[in-house]
Amino acid sequence: MILLDSDVMIDILRNYPPAMEWFDALDENEEIALPGYVLMELIQGCRSKAEQDHLQRAVDPYGVVWPTPEHCYCRGIGEELGKGVHHYRFRI
C-alpha cells in the first residue's frame, strides 16, 4: 500500500510532470490510499464547491485510511504494516 501525502497529491492534482511521471510508473496493482488527515487538508484547501467536486472525482478511486497510533510505529523491518488500519471511502 502506498499512502500519498498532501504535497504529493497536490502535485498530482496539478498534473506536475515529475509527480505524474512517478505516479504513472507505479505498479498498477499497487493499492493507493490517502491518510484521512491528508484528505481533510485537501478539502480545507478547496476554495469552492467546484474545487471540492474536482477533488472528489480525483480521489474517488483511492481508499482513505485512518492508521491507529500502534500502526504508525514500526519496530523493525519485516513487521507487518497496515494490520488494523481502518479503511473508508471519501464522500462529500
Secondary structure by P-SEA (a helix, b strand, c coil): cccccaaaaaaaaaccaaaaaaaaaccccbbbbbcaaaaaaaaaacccaaaaaaaaaaaccbbbbbccccccccccccccccccbbbbbbcc
